[in-house]
Amino acid sequence: MTRRKPVALIRCEFPHPVEVVENLWIPLPDGTRLAAKLWRPVAGRHPAILEYLPYRKHDGTRGRDQGMHMYLAGHGYACLRVDIRGCGESEGLLFDEYSEVEQQDGCDAIAWIAEQDWCDGQVATIGISWGGFNGLQIAARQPPALKTVIAVGFTDDRYATDVHYIGGCLSKDNIDWSGTMVAGMDLPPDPALHGVAWRDLWLQRIEANRPWGFEWMRHQRRDEYWRQGSVCEDFEAIQVPVYAVSGWADNYSEAVPRLLAGLGPEKCRGLIGPWAHSFPMDVTVGPAIGWLQEVLRWCDHWMKGQVTGIMDEPALRVWMQDSMPPKTWYTHRPGRWVGEDSWPSPRIREWRLHPSGHALTDAPGTGTDLVRSPLWVGATAGEIGRYGAEADWPTDQREDDGGSLVWMTGPLEMPTEILGAPRIHLRVAADKPLALVAARLCDVAPDGTSTRVTLGLMNLAHHKGHDQPQALVPGDAVDVVVEMDDIAHAFPAGHRIGLSLSSAYWPIAWPSPELATLTIDLGQTHLMLPVRPPRAGDADLRVFDPPEMAPESPVIDHPVQPTHPRRVTRDLLSGKITVDFPRWCYDHEFPDIGIRQASEGHARYEIVEGDPLSAAMQTSYRVVQTRLDGVFTHESSSRMTCDENSFHLCAQTVILENGQEIARMEWAEEIPRDHL
């Protein structure tokens, strides 16, 4: 995967001349120093904007950092890109994501920034993904100098809607993401910034680096580990205004309406476009917008007291996506911008549909339906955390529907638009103590092609809550609500709305230990669709400016092809299904600092039809950094299998310096299954 080229207009002239400080040190109370890059107007005191990440500001996010922070600095803000403790050029060690130490360090960094002679005492945080998470987590600690948070592609709930567990089901990305972080943590600091101390710091990190996925697997229910850092536990702790942003092609889009509902329209605005996991001015799925201009409108309002009109606009603004045929890759989603003045919106009406026979009808059904899905259901699901790359999207759903229960409305007499989270209320019994259900809402065209609109998963052992799982009593029905991801979608007249239910969804969700047959009580089951009526004010919404940014730092992108392309392989003789995903394949050269970095990763998921205990996943990564003083290589692998009672994890890393092995570490652990 090569680095995408910006689609934004490149601006080189700004109201304020900008000074760039390649590296400065932020001292923490315990003596540790965080490394920061600073862009600031050359004269005067200005509000500051902090981006706080583990992804190596010097040789990781270097290219894109310049495009955003130089632009904002040129419009009157001091911008800092800070490496988290133990990452990149910062001192110390990092042992896990979103720790209390990380959050307190963020508060201390904000206090230090506010005291500098180039800052007017006000600080905002900005960030996508990890930077969106910790911006909200820091806000909940209420550091006095923090005035606002801009969070993009984030979640408010570390357990339910991150990459670890989804609806109480074990996500495919749990160990996958762990492998990614192991690979990134072993790269060395730059002696140009650290002097001779760089090597000791590097060796300390190698010694401390552990696969975080082992810890994540020890917490399979919503316990205190996940509640820490989940700001949904107490929205009132966030006292500053928040601009919450995501995209429908991003795994985290559903957090935006939840945060808006939790904080209220007085101090929150929500924006959801068609985008994948990216800043909205630099996208893989268009259309892009002038998002940095929106950031300025937001910060000018809350930090400079200027009249920008941003708080006079709808509380939630989203891209209403038009119907499209199923494809594995979209670069543009047709649609239009719509707005709601509050969320939940009193304008949204719920349309209750009941499964009956093979139909979705307005009248309740009768009787029962049974499903025991083959384990290949889910092979057409695409990615779960999408970056807008090739083959990320689900394909035609008719193949997965072949192993699912499917109900459809008749052809719609008029266009129908939904906005929000569809929910299916199920009364369901299983013949095994552990089972899961996957619910898919689909847009079915007149020719039968089926596009997945949104998805929901539920571990049925969590029917009393994610914090108190309990085994099902075989044959006894339970009531559960499967909430699908929020979405804005326009179903055309003549299309059908389809609902599909399956008892497997590999590899998105790890299967239950035994193949379970689900019995659905149709008389006590219904689908709730959030139907959005037309709003005349949508036509008068402010038109977004075209995307702009500053020039990026010089980066040479060398061609690279993944050795394991995105692929689904089914052996019809053995019944084995293999799903491959390329991971972080790039070769970037930063000529201004003399560093070249290349990476290739791979995640593979395997299962044999009829045998859920054959489920296995493995990752492999190789990252090579080349600079004047040497070549530094990280090689790692991990694997997880299972039996009826436990998960079996093993991992290995090897570190090379100039081709010579200097460290080798191995881990293996058996972790009991906790109602999974």
CORUR-V818958 format. One record per residue. RES is the residue in three letters. PSI is psi in whole degrees, -180 to 180 (NA if undefined). OMEGA is omega in whole degrees, 0 to 359 (none if undefined). Layout:
res = <RES | RES>
psi = <PSI | PSI>
omega = <OMEGA | OMEGA>
This chain:
res = <MET | THR | ARG | ARG | LYS | PRO | VAL | ALA | LEU | ILE | ARG | CYS | GLU | PHE | PRO | HIS | PRO | VAL | GLU | VAL | VAL | GLU | ASN | LEU | TRP | ILE | PRO | LEU | PRO | ASP | GLY | THR | ARG | LEU | ALA | ALA | LYS | LEU | TRP | ARG | PRO | VAL | ALA | GLY | ARG | HIS | PRO | ALA | ILE | LEU | GLU | TYR | LEU | PRO | TYR | ARG | LYS | HIS | ASP | GLY | THR | ARG | GLY | ARG | ASP | GLN | GLY | MET | HIS | MET | TYR | LEU | ALA | GLY | HIS | GLY | TYR | ALA | CYS | LEU | ARG | VAL | ASP | ILE | ARG | GLY | CYS | GLY | GLU | SER | GLU | GLY | LEU | LEU | PHE | ASP | GLU | TYR | SER | GLU | VAL | GLU | GLN | GLN | ASP | GLY | CYS | ASP | ALA | ILE | ALA | TRP | ILE | ALA | GLU | GLN | ASP | TRP | CYS | ASP | GLY | GLN | VAL | ALA | THR | ILE | GLY | ILE | SER | TRP | GLY | GLY | PHE | ASN | GLY | LEU | GLN | ILE | ALA | ALA | ARG | GLN | PRO | PRO | ALA | LEU | LYS | THR | VAL | ILE | ALA | VAL | GLY | PHE | THR | ASP | ASP | ARG | TYR | ALA | THR | ASP | VAL | HIS | TYR | ILE | GLY | GLY | CYS | LEU | SER | LYS | ASP | ASN | ILE | ASP | TRP | SER | GLY | THR | MET | VAL | ALA | GLY | MET | ASP | LEU | PRO | PRO | ASP | PRO | ALA | LEU | HIS | GLY | VAL | ALA | TRP | ARG | ASP | LEU | TRP | LEU | GLN | ARG | ILE | GLU | ALA | ASN | ARG | PRO | TRP | GLY | PHE | GLU | TRP | MET | ARG | HIS | GLN | ARG | ARG | ASP | GLU | TYR | TRP | ARG | GLN | GLY | SER | VAL | CYS | GLU | ASP | PHE | GLU | ALA | ILE | GLN | VAL | PRO | VAL | TYR | ALA | VAL | SER | GLY | TRP | ALA | ASP | ASN | TYR | SER | GLU | ALA | VAL | PRO | ARG | LEU | LEU | ALA | GLY | LEU | GLY | PRO | GLU | LYS | CYS | ARG | GLY | LEU | ILE | GLY | PRO | TRP | ALA | HIS | SER | PHE | PRO | MET | ASP | VAL | THR | VAL | GLY | PRO | ALA | ILE | GLY | TRP | LEU | GLN | GLU | VAL | LEU | ARG | TRP | CYS | ASP | HIS | TRP | MET | LYS | GLY | GLN | VAL | THR | GLY | ILE | MET | ASP | GLU | PRO | ALA | LEU | ARG | VAL | TRP | MET | GLN | ASP | SER | MET | PRO | PRO | LYS | THR | TRP | TYR | THR | HIS | ARG | PRO | GLY | ARG | TRP | VAL | GLY | GLU | ASP | SER | TRP | PRO | SER | PRO | ARG | ILE | ARG | GLU | TRP | ARG | LEU | HIS | PRO | SER | GLY | HIS | ALA | LEU | THR | ASP | ALA | PRO | GLY | THR | GLY | THR | ASP | LEU | VAL | ARG | SER | PRO | LEU | TRP | VAL | GLY | ALA | THR | ALA | GLY | GLU | ILE | GLY | ARG | TYR | GLY | ALA | GLU | ALA | ASP | TRP | PRO | THR | ASP | GLN | ARG | GLU | ASP | ASP | GLY | GLY | SER | LEU | VAL | TRP | MET | THR | GLY | PRO | LEU | GLU | MET | PRO | THR | GLU | ILE | LEU | GLY | ALA | PRO | ARG | ILE | HIS | LEU | ARG | VAL | ALA | ALA | ASP | LYS | PRO | LEU | ALA | LEU | VAL | ALA | ALA | ARG | LEU | CYS | ASP | VAL | ALA | PRO | ASP | GLY | THR | SER | THR | ARG | VAL | THR | LEU | GLY | LEU | MET | ASN | LEU | ALA | HIS | HIS | LYS | GLY | HIS | ASP | GLN | PRO | GLN | ALA | LEU | VAL | PRO | GLY | ASP | ALA | VAL | ASP | VAL | VAL | VAL | GLU | MET | ASP | ASP | ILE | ALA | HIS | ALA | PHE | PRO | ALA | GLY | HIS | ARG | ILE | GLY | LEU | SER | LEU | SER | SER | ALA | TYR | TRP | PRO | ILE | ALA | TRP | PRO | SER | PRO | GLU | LEU | ALA | THR | LEU | THR | ILE | ASP | LEU | GLY | GLN | THR | HIS | LEU | MET | LEU | PRO | VAL | ARG | PRO | PRO | ARG | ALA | GLY | ASP | ALA | ASP | LEU | ARG | VAL | PHE | ASP | PRO | PRO | GLU | MET | ALA | PRO | GLU | SER | PRO | VAL | ILE | ASP | HIS | PRO | VAL | GLN | PRO | THR | HIS | PRO | ARG | ARG | VAL | THR | ARG | ASP | LEU | LEU | SER | GLY | LYS | ILE | THR | VAL | ASP | PHE | PRO | ARG | TRP | CYS | TYR | ASP | HIS | GLU | PHE | PRO | ASP | ILE | GLY | ILE | ARG | GLN | ALA | SER | GLU | GLY | HIS | ALA | ARG | TYR | GLU | ILE | VAL | GLU | GLY | ASP | PRO | LEU | SER | ALA | ALA | MET | GLN | THR | SER | TYR | ARG | VAL | VAL | GLN | THR | ARG | LEU | ASP | GLY | VAL | PHE | THR | HIS | GLU | SER | SER | SER | ARG | MET | THR | CYS | ASP | GLU | ASN | SER | PHE | HIS | LEU | CYS | ALA | GLN | THR | VAL | ILE | LEU | GLU | ASN | GLY | GLN | GLU | ILE | ALA | ARG | MET | GLU | TRP | ALA | GLU | GLU | ILE | PRO | ARG | ASP | HIS | LEU>
psi = <116 | 158 | 130 | 149 | 137 | 142 | -3 | 156 | 130 | 119 | 133 | -14 | 137 | 163 | -29 | 128 | 146 | 136 | 136 | 124 | 112 | -40 | 132 | 159 | 132 | 110 | 137 | 161 | -29 | 6 | -13 | 147 | 132 | 139 | 137 | 148 | 138 | 132 | 125 | 150 | 141 | -19 | 146 | 174 | 135 | 158 | 152 | 150 | 123 | 129 | 127 | 104 | 162 | 4 | 37 | 87 | -25 | -42 | 18 | -75 | 17 | -49 | -53 | -27 | -44 | -42 | -37 | -51 | -34 | -40 | -49 | -38 | -38 | -15 | 19 | 31 | 142 | 118 | 135 | 133 | 112 | 133 | 134 | 152 | 131 | 4 | 150 | -120 | -3 | 151 | 174 | -172 | 148 | 131 | -10 | 169 | 147 | 40 | 164 | -32 | -46 | -43 | -42 | -39 | -41 | -41 | -43 | -38 | -41 | -43 | -41 | -45 | -44 | -24 | -6 | 154 | -6 | 1 | 142 | 11 | -5 | 140 | 139 | 156 | 148 | 145 | 155 | 141 | -117 | -43 | -26 | -41 | -58 | -21 | -44 | -40 | -41 | -41 | -37 | -19 | -6 | 53 | 134 | -35 | -13 | 125 | -24 | 161 | 134 | 111 | 129 | 134 | 56 | 175 | 154 | -4 | 102 | -27 | -54 | -30 | 42 | -149 | 12 | -60 | 136 | 116 | 28 | -3 | 146 | 121 | 146 | -27 | -5 | -57 | -32 | -50 | -35 | -43 | -38 | -46 | -37 | -44 | -40 | -26 | -18 | -1 | 148 | 155 | 168 | 124 | -20 | -22 | -26 | -13 | -152 | -15 | -13 | -37 | -42 | -41 | -42 | -47 | -36 | -40 | -43 | -44 | -36 | -18 | 125 | 150 | 114 | -22 | -26 | -44 | -41 | -35 | -19 | -9 | 83 | -5 | 170 | 88 | -169 | -29 | -44 | -29 | -35 | 122 | -6 | 102 | -14 | -16 | -28 | 82 | -29 | -18 | -22 | 106 | -13 | 157 | 149 | 131 | 111 | 125 | 142 | -169 | 152 | -25 | 9 | 140 | -20 | 12 | -32 | -15 | -25 | -54 | -33 | -44 | -41 | -42 | -36 | -34 | -31 | 155 | -12 | -29 | 18 | 143 | 141 | 140 | 122 | 117 | -166 | 6 | 162 | -154 | 77 | 160 | 142 | -6 | -6 | 85 | 157 | -21 | 113 | 173 | 145 | 162 | 169 | 72 | -35 | -30 | -36 | -37 | -42 | -42 | -41 | -51 | -37 | -36 | -51 | -21 | -18 | -3 | 24 | 153 | 107 | -16 | 0 | -31 | -4 | -6 | 168 | 145 | -35 | 125 | 126 | 160 | 110 | 109 | 133 | 160 | 140 | 150 | 155 | 132 | 157 | -5 | 122 | 135 | -10 | 135 | 115 | 151 | -157 | 159 | 136 | 162 | 153 | 136 | -19 | 163 | 128 | 144 | 129 | -11 | -24 | 128 | 148 | 128 | 114 | 123 | 141 | 134 | 133 | 116 | -120 | 13 | 158 | 120 | 168 | -17 | 142 | 146 | -179 | 160 | -162 | 159 | 147 | 147 | 132 | 99 | 143 | 156 | -8 | -9 | 125 | -13 | -22 | 16 | -18 | -155 | 167 | -37 | 101 | 138 | 9 | 20 | 173 | 140 | 21 | -27 | 157 | 146 | -170 | 127 | -2 | -29 | -51 | -33 | -24 | -19 | 24 | 164 | 135 | 130 | 146 | 148 | 170 | 172 | 131 | 135 | -23 | 158 | 143 | 125 | 139 | 150 | 114 | -159 | 106 | 146 | 140 | 124 | 115 | 136 | 118 | 142 | 148 | 154 | 7 | 159 | -19 | 137 | 160 | 164 | 138 | 129 | 131 | 132 | 129 | 152 | 111 | 117 | 164 | -27 | 3 | -15 | 142 | 120 | 125 | 128 | -44 | 166 | 146 | 143 | 150 | 124 | 113 | -20 | -10 | 24 | -17 | 5 | 150 | -15 | -7 | 64 | 149 | 145 | 146 | 152 | 112 | 129 | -19 | 130 | 145 | 155 | 127 | 155 | 120 | 109 | 124 | 165 | 142 | 148 | 154 | 119 | 139 | 113 | 123 | 157 | 142 | -19 | 163 | 151 | 123 | 143 | 126 | 135 | 134 | 159 | 8 | 153 | 64 | 138 | 8 | -41 | 133 | 136 | 158 | 161 | -29 | 151 | 122 | 142 | 126 | 136 | 117 | 122 | 103 | -30 | -19 | 25 | 136 | 159 | 134 | 118 | 129 | 93 | 130 | 117 | 162 | 151 | 117 | -33 | -15 | -34 | -20 | 8 | 144 | 133 | 130 | 145 | 158 | 152 | 138 | 156 | 169 | 166 | 139 | 162 | 150 | 128 | 131 | 119 | 107 | 142 | 142 | 141 | 128 | 138 | -17 | 88 | 165 | 122 | 142 | 125 | 129 | 123 | 109 | -20 | -48 | -20 | 9 | 132 | 128 | 129 | 122 | 140 | 126 | 149 | 122 | 58 | 110 | 165 | 95 | 139 | 130 | 93 | -25 | -19 | 2 | 35 | 135 | 137 | 128 | 144 | 145 | 127 | 163 | 135 | 132 | 138 | 127 | 145 | 153 | 128 | 132 | -8 | 90 | -21 | -4 | -4 | 134 | 146 | 150 | 151 | 154 | 141 | 144 | 120 | 130 | 124 | 128 | 129 | 180 | -31 | 6 | -180 | 127 | 126 | 133 | 129 | 132 | 158 | 156 | 158 | 141 | 131 | -175 | 160 | -167 | -28 | -18 | 160 | 143 | 117 | 140 | 152 | 156 | 142 | 146 | 132 | 130 | 141 | 117 | 41 | -7 | 132 | 127 | -13 | 143 | 129 | 142 | 147 | 147 | 138 | 145 | 123 | 123 | 144 | 130 | 82 | 36 | NA>
omega = <178 | 180 | 183 | 178 | 181 | 176 | 185 | 170 | 181 | 179 | 180 | 180 | 185 | 179 | 182 | 170 | 190 | 170 | 178 | 175 | 187 | 180 | 169 | 186 | 175 | 181 | 176 | 183 | 181 | 178 | 176 | 178 | 173 | 179 | 182 | 167 | 187 | 168 | 182 | 172 | 188 | 182 | 171 | 177 | 187 | 171 | 182 | 176 | 185 | 167 | 195 | 191 | 174 | 194 | 167 | 182 | 185 | 184 | 178 | 180 | 188 | 185 | 185 | 180 | 183 | 183 | 181 | 189 | 175 | 180 | 182 | 178 | 179 | 177 | 169 | 177 | 172 | 187 | 180 | 172 | 189 | 173 | 175 | 176 | 176 | 183 | 175 | 183 | 180 | 178 | 177 | 183 | 178 | 185 | 182 | 179 | 170 | 182 | 176 | 176 | 178 | 181 | 179 | 174 | 178 | 176 | 180 | 178 | 178 | 179 | 180 | 180 | 183 | 183 | 184 | 186 | 175 | 180 | 180 | 178 | 180 | 180 | 170 | 169 | 177 | 178 | 175 | 177 | 182 | 180 | 173 | 177 | 190 | 173 | 178 | 179 | 177 | 179 | 180 | 176 | 171 | 172 | 189 | 185 | 181 | 185 | 179 | 179 | 172 | 186 | 181 | 175 | 188 | 165 | 175 | 187 | 186 | 181 | 194 | 188 | 168 | 183 | 187 | 181 | 181 | 184 | 182 | 176 | 178 | 182 | 175 | 187 | 185 | 180 | 176 | 181 | 176 | 178 | 178 | 183 | 176 | 182 | 183 | 186 | 186 | 181 | 187 | 168 | 183 | 178 | 177 | 179 | 187 | 188 | 184 | 182 | 186 | 187 | 177 | 179 | 180 | 181 | 176 | 180 | 179 | 180 | 184 | 186 | 179 | 174 | 183 | 182 | 177 | 178 | 180 | 179 | 177 | 182 | 186 | 175 | 181 | 181 | 184 | 178 | 182 | 179 | 175 | 180 | 175 | 188 | 176 | 177 | 181 | 180 | 183 | 178 | 178 | 185 | 183 | 177 | 184 | 171 | 186 | 190 | 173 | 179 | 182 | 178 | 179 | 180 | 189 | 188 | 185 | 180 | 183 | 179 | 178 | 180 | 179 | 178 | 182 | 183 | 181 | 185 | 180 | 183 | 180 | 170 | 180 | 180 | 178 | 178 | 178 | 196 | 168 | 187 | 186 | 171 | 189 | 176 | 186 | 198 | 168 | 178 | 184 | 11 | 173 | 177 | 174 | 187 | 179 | 174 | 177 | 176 | 178 | 178 | 181 | 183 | 177 | 179 | 190 | 185 | 180 | 177 | 181 | 178 | 180 | 179 | 186 | 179 | 175 | 182 | 182 | 180 | 179 | 178 | 186 | 175 | 177 | 187 | 173 | 177 | 175 | 175 | 181 | 177 | 178 | 183 | 174 | 171 | 180 | 175 | 176 | 180 | 180 | 177 | 175 | 183 | 173 | 185 | 177 | 177 | 3 | 183 | 176 | 180 | 183 | 176 | 181 | 178 | 181 | 179 | 185 | 173 | 181 | 186 | 174 | 188 | 165 | 187 | 178 | 182 | 179 | 178 | 177 | 176 | 183 | 171 | 180 | 175 | 167 | 190 | 168 | 185 | 175 | 177 | 185 | 181 | 178 | 188 | 185 | 180 | 173 | 173 | 195 | 178 | 178 | 180 | 178 | 175 | 177 | 188 | 176 | 178 | 179 | 188 | 183 | 178 | 177 | 179 | 178 | 177 | 185 | 164 | 183 | 174 | 182 | 169 | 166 | 176 | 182 | 180 | 180 | 178 | 181 | 180 | 176 | 176 | 181 | 185 | 172 | 180 | 171 | 178 | 187 | 159 | 191 | 173 | 177 | 178 | 177 | 181 | 179 | 181 | 175 | 176 | 174 | 180 | 181 | 173 | 187 | 175 | 187 | 182 | 179 | 179 | 176 | 178 | 188 | 179 | 177 | 181 | 180 | 191 | 172 | 179 | 178 | 168 | 187 | 174 | 178 | 185 | 176 | 179 | 180 | 181 | 182 | 179 | 175 | 182 | 175 | 170 | 184 | 179 | 180 | 182 | 174 | 177 | 179 | 173 | 176 | 180 | 178 | 179 | 176 | 181 | 168 | 186 | 179 | 175 | 180 | 171 | 181 | 175 | 176 | 172 | 182 | 174 | 180 | 177 | 177 | 179 | 175 | 176 | 182 | 6 | 183 | 180 | 177 | 185 | 173 | 186 | 180 | 173 | 184 | 171 | 179 | 175 | 184 | 175 | 186 | 180 | 181 | 181 | 177 | 178 | 176 | 179 | 179 | 185 | 181 | 176 | 179 | 178 | 184 | 183 | 180 | 182 | 183 | 180 | 178 | 178 | 178 | 174 | 174 | 183 | 177 | 172 | 175 | 176 | 176 | 172 | 182 | 178 | 173 | 179 | 179 | 182 | 178 | 176 | 179 | 177 | 177 | 180 | 176 | 188 | 171 | 181 | 178 | 176 | 185 | 179 | 182 | 185 | 182 | 177 | 179 | 179 | 182 | 174 | 170 | 182 | 168 | 177 | 182 | 174 | 184 | 174 | 179 | 188 | 183 | 178 | 174 | 181 | 173 | 184 | 180 | 183 | 170 | 179 | 184 | 173 | 181 | 180 | 184 | 175 | 178 | 182 | 178 | 184 | 181 | 179 | 174 | 182 | 179 | 174 | 179 | 177 | 172 | 180 | 171 | 180 | 182 | 174 | 181 | 176 | 188 | 185 | 176 | 177 | 187 | 189 | 171 | 172 | 182 | 175 | 175 | 180 | 175 | 172 | 183 | 162 | 186 | 188 | 190 | 166 | 180 | 183 | 171 | 181 | 180 | 170 | 175 | 180 | 180 | 172 | 183 | 177 | 181 | 179 | 178 | 179 | 175 | 182 | 180 | 179 | 174 | 183 | 172 | 184 | 182 | 174 | 179 | 179 | 176 | none>
